[in-house]
Amino acid sequence: MLRKEIFMEAYAMYFIDLILHLDKHLPEIMMAYGHLIYAILFMVVFCETGLVVTPFLPGDSLLFACGALAAAAPEGMDIKIIVPIFLLSAVLGDACNYMIGEHLGIHMIKKNIIKKEHVDKASAFYDKHGHKAIFLARFVPIVRTFAPFVAGIGKMHYLTFAHYNVIGAVVWVFLFVGGGYFFGNIPAIKHNFTLVTLGIIVFSLLPVLYEFVGKKILGKK
């Protein structure tokens, strides 16, 4: 019985790691699930941008990783498929998040369903940048998930929101998937998955580094 519990705990930890660091596990998932990987990618990006309770899911690094793998292993991941998938999931995710904020936002904050500090951070970002915050938030982890939620709470005009939502999604997807594709097309890397994986790991740490350095710089001012 104890052995079974240990096995279940280990499996649960592996599954959590797989979800939180999907970008690093992409090669093995591609091998195990084949074309089902596209549905998984759609759901991860949709949830990361569309559900305020899942801001911890990979975003930038996942797009970059998929672009790199599409260049290094086009037989496993097609760039012509992942770009439309990411565009659709990103646009629909933000739209869903807006509606959640519009109809349930105040209730969720009062019930402490979400961390108020994340909402405050997104609100400050929105106050600083105005409507264009919806576009700029695409490139800031955590804020990316909460900015459309805050826009919904504030009853931002939906056509204005949709305008920035679509433009932000297009730039975000093409920038990160395109960057990964260019990176993965470098001959030395294209034939060496180890280098691709290392690049993914380094890239996945950039948002954390940005957040840390940003706070240090702001703290000195």
NORLINZI-V922675 format. One record per residue. SS is DSSP state (helix for helix, strand for strand, loop for the rest). OMEGA is omega in whole degrees, 0 to 359 (NA if undefined). Layout:
ss=SS omega=OMEGA
ss=SS omega=OMEGA
//
This chain:
ss=loop omega=179
ss=helix omega=180
ss=helix omega=179
ss=helix omega=179
ss=helix omega=179
ss=helix omega=179
ss=helix omega=181
ss=helix omega=179
ss=helix omega=179
ss=helix omega=180
ss=helix omega=180
ss=helix omega=179
ss=helix omega=179
ss=helix omega=181
ss=helix omega=178
ss=helix omega=178
ss=helix omega=180
ss=helix omega=181
ss=helix omega=184
ss=helix omega=182
ss=loop omega=181
ss=helix omega=181
ss=helix omega=182
ss=helix omega=183
ss=helix omega=185
ss=helix omega=181
ss=helix omega=182
ss=helix omega=177
ss=helix omega=177
ss=helix omega=181
ss=helix omega=184
ss=helix omega=188
ss=helix omega=177
ss=loop omega=184
ss=loop omega=177
ss=helix omega=179
ss=helix omega=181
ss=helix omega=177
ss=helix omega=179
ss=helix omega=180
ss=helix omega=178
ss=helix omega=183
ss=helix omega=181
ss=helix omega=180
ss=helix omega=178
ss=helix omega=181
ss=helix omega=181
ss=helix omega=181
ss=helix omega=189
ss=helix omega=181
ss=loop omega=184
ss=loop omega=180
ss=loop omega=181
ss=loop omega=179
ss=loop omega=184
ss=loop omega=181
ss=loop omega=181
ss=loop omega=179
ss=loop omega=181
ss=helix omega=184
ss=helix omega=179
ss=helix omega=178
ss=helix omega=180
ss=helix omega=181
ss=helix omega=180
ss=helix omega=177
ss=helix omega=180
ss=helix omega=181
ss=helix omega=177
ss=helix omega=178
ss=helix omega=184
ss=helix omega=182
ss=loop omega=184
ss=loop omega=178
ss=loop omega=181
ss=loop omega=181
ss=loop omega=185
ss=loop omega=181
ss=helix omega=182
ss=helix omega=178
ss=helix omega=185
ss=helix omega=180
ss=helix omega=177
ss=helix omega=179
ss=helix omega=180
ss=helix omega=178
ss=helix omega=181
ss=helix omega=182
ss=helix omega=180
ss=helix omega=180
ss=helix omega=180
ss=helix omega=179
ss=helix omega=179
ss=helix omega=179
ss=helix omega=178
ss=helix omega=181
ss=helix omega=177
ss=helix omega=182
ss=helix omega=176
ss=helix omega=178
ss=helix omega=182
ss=helix omega=186
ss=helix omega=186
ss=helix omega=187
ss=helix omega=182
ss=helix omega=180
ss=helix omega=181
ss=helix omega=179
ss=helix omega=180
ss=helix omega=182
ss=loop omega=180
ss=loop omega=178
ss=loop omega=178
ss=loop omega=181
ss=loop omega=182
ss=helix omega=181
ss=helix omega=178
ss=helix omega=178
ss=helix omega=179
ss=helix omega=180
ss=helix omega=179
ss=helix omega=179
ss=helix omega=178
ss=helix omega=178
ss=helix omega=180
ss=helix omega=179
ss=helix omega=182
ss=helix omega=188
ss=helix omega=180
ss=helix omega=184
ss=helix omega=182
ss=helix omega=177
ss=helix omega=179
ss=helix omega=177
ss=helix omega=184
ss=helix omega=183
ss=helix omega=178
ss=helix omega=187
ss=helix omega=180
ss=loop omega=179
ss=loop omega=183
ss=loop omega=179
ss=helix omega=179
ss=helix omega=182
ss=helix omega=187
ss=helix omega=181
ss=helix omega=178
ss=helix omega=177
ss=helix omega=179
ss=helix omega=178
ss=helix omega=178
ss=helix omega=178
ss=helix omega=181
ss=loop omega=178
ss=loop omega=176
ss=loop omega=181
ss=loop omega=190
ss=helix omega=180
ss=helix omega=176
ss=helix omega=178
ss=helix omega=182
ss=helix omega=179
ss=helix omega=180
ss=helix omega=179
ss=helix omega=183
ss=helix omega=180
ss=helix omega=180
ss=helix omega=180
ss=helix omega=181
ss=helix omega=181
ss=helix omega=181
ss=helix omega=183
ss=helix omega=183
ss=helix omega=180
ss=helix omega=186
ss=helix omega=177
ss=helix omega=178
ss=helix omega=178
ss=helix omega=178
ss=helix omega=180
ss=helix omega=177
ss=helix omega=179
ss=helix omega=183
ss=helix omega=180
ss=loop omega=176
ss=loop omega=187
ss=helix omega=183
ss=helix omega=182
ss=helix omega=184
ss=helix omega=182
ss=loop omega=181
ss=loop omega=182
ss=helix omega=180
ss=helix omega=179
ss=helix omega=177
ss=helix omega=180
ss=helix omega=178
ss=helix omega=178
ss=helix omega=179
ss=helix omega=181
ss=helix omega=179
ss=helix omega=182
ss=helix omega=181
ss=helix omega=179
ss=helix omega=183
ss=helix omega=178
ss=helix omega=179
ss=helix omega=179
ss=helix omega=179
ss=helix omega=180
ss=helix omega=182
ss=helix omega=181
ss=helix omega=180
ss=helix omega=180
ss=helix omega=180
ss=helix omega=182
ss=helix omega=180
ss=helix omega=181
ss=helix omega=181
ss=helix omega=183
ss=loop omega=NA
//
